[in-house]
């Protein structure tokens, strides 16, 4: 990358010499003999780094740093002085200067110093790029779908995102609850702070308690040092509690206290801690039924369900399937370095007729498999799992012996990756018989 440097110094001979040295290192250099000239150059282009003399005819560099950083916060400023003193150096750094060096040392120090400033700029730009990617990845504008049910969910999420209200996302597994939770966080005033996600069904009671609330050293066997809990990690940000219906009842009272007061106690501790955290919860269970069976606290449910957002199952938004499929095709074609294939009409029809018990997550996995299996520039029925092909096969019946046999042969061939000799061996039939049945049932 070409890095631009603005060199401000009223000593023309020194400025020309320093400019030449810096150019030889591959930097692009603009020169100014005063702040007045520098301001005109800054109106045309913002430099990456400003090298500025402290004593200039129309200003003091130490004082000007604050003004320059306010107008150009991403620009690094290095001050040069003929008579360095500690007070000026300290004040320059307080005002936002990257560094402060004495002239005469600059031949040895200036290039390494410029390279350090470039390293800082590169890191800042990477962070900025990642933040943009995260913000773009998790925003309501990137949620795919035009069906009324998903549009309604997006509208609700957009409205609640600007608040600090607790949100409960309801929907089957794989409907995109974490994507919604991330989007709500990214569009909120907490977006610059942490988003912490935890699946309540993935831990035992003891481990989940330690993960959420943290523990003190010696609280239990193996607790050799203090542990910071996820609630502390999410301070001033958001915590996403997925599968909240799986949380043990004993722990629900502790979570309720966090919701009501923001306070909790680490495992094995006596001191109360306080956090400012937004809770976004999700479940695929009917929590009303869980309350009736004694598996979920009604008071916690009412605190969590201040704002509910139901997410539709994929089978309820069939018209969104082609757009989702094309999106996943593009993603996985890019990942596997393949030309983005076209979806055969029959391929899309099968996707739209399937029930999708695993919802969007299952669709994503099916598309990934299809892209990996594809050899040409078109996704065909043959790249779909047998289950999907048969789900669309009106000729198949569980009571039809020929249909069952055809289904079985297809599954075995799928298992052997098309190896007919191995398939015949597994089914304990002759290879000639297998070829005859493949031809009879028109198995591709």
C-alpha angles and dihedrals in degrees: 000000000000109000118206121217128190112206114199117189132132093211098090098193093050091043092052092048094048091045091053092050092050094046090054087061091059100262124133109235132198119187135213131176096203143017090256092059091041092055091054090052091047090055089061100042138002111229124218093226133019119205106196135180114229096222113054131158093249105032153355118266095214091057094041093056092077092051093046094048091049091055098035107027095167093054118095116222125206118188124214123200137177092211111036122197132178096238093056091045093052092047092048091054091047089053090055106268117154091219144337122221138174120246112249091045092064097088089064100030108032100076096046087045092051090049090052090051089050090051089054092048092049092050092048091051093049090052090048091049092050091049090052091048092050092045090048094045092051107041131111092243090064096052104108120226144084100195115120093243096056093041089054091051091050091049092052092046093049091053096049095042093077091056133065092236119139111251130208115200114202126195148101122290112284098023094120103263094150091049089055092046091051091047092050089051094046093050093048133086087256094063094111091056131070126298108202122188126195129176107219092201094057097070139058116245094260094046094045090051091052093045094051102038103022125225143243122245109272094021089125140347109301095021094121096158141016114283126207112225127226091251089062091045089055094049109146088003135072134282121205114209105195120195090014088171088071093060112116113253092237090060094047092075090056091050090048089057091053090052093048102040108006088238133124141155124233118241107274094011133108099200119098117230126199127212136182104216137146115227121215112181132186137190141173091203130092098248092192088062090045089055091052092051092048095247096114133039115243093212091055091047092054091049092049097043098058086118118019124191116190114206116208123237115247092249087061092057103044094152089063093059097086092052092046092047093051091049093052091044090056092047096050095039088056092047093050095042093242131139107263103259127221118243114240112235092239090049091057092045090056090051090052095048096049119098097226102210088180092048121202093348090058092046090051091052092048092051092048090053092048093051092049091050095045116107100176136037096276133071109223136184090264091068091058122092113264091246091063093045092051092045087064095041106103090188092066120095129169087224095049110094094204091048092050091049092049090048091050094050091049092051093049092048088049089051092051093044090243097312100147096187091055091043091053090049093051092049091045094233132120120269090237090054091051092052090049092052092045088055093043094050093038092234110179 
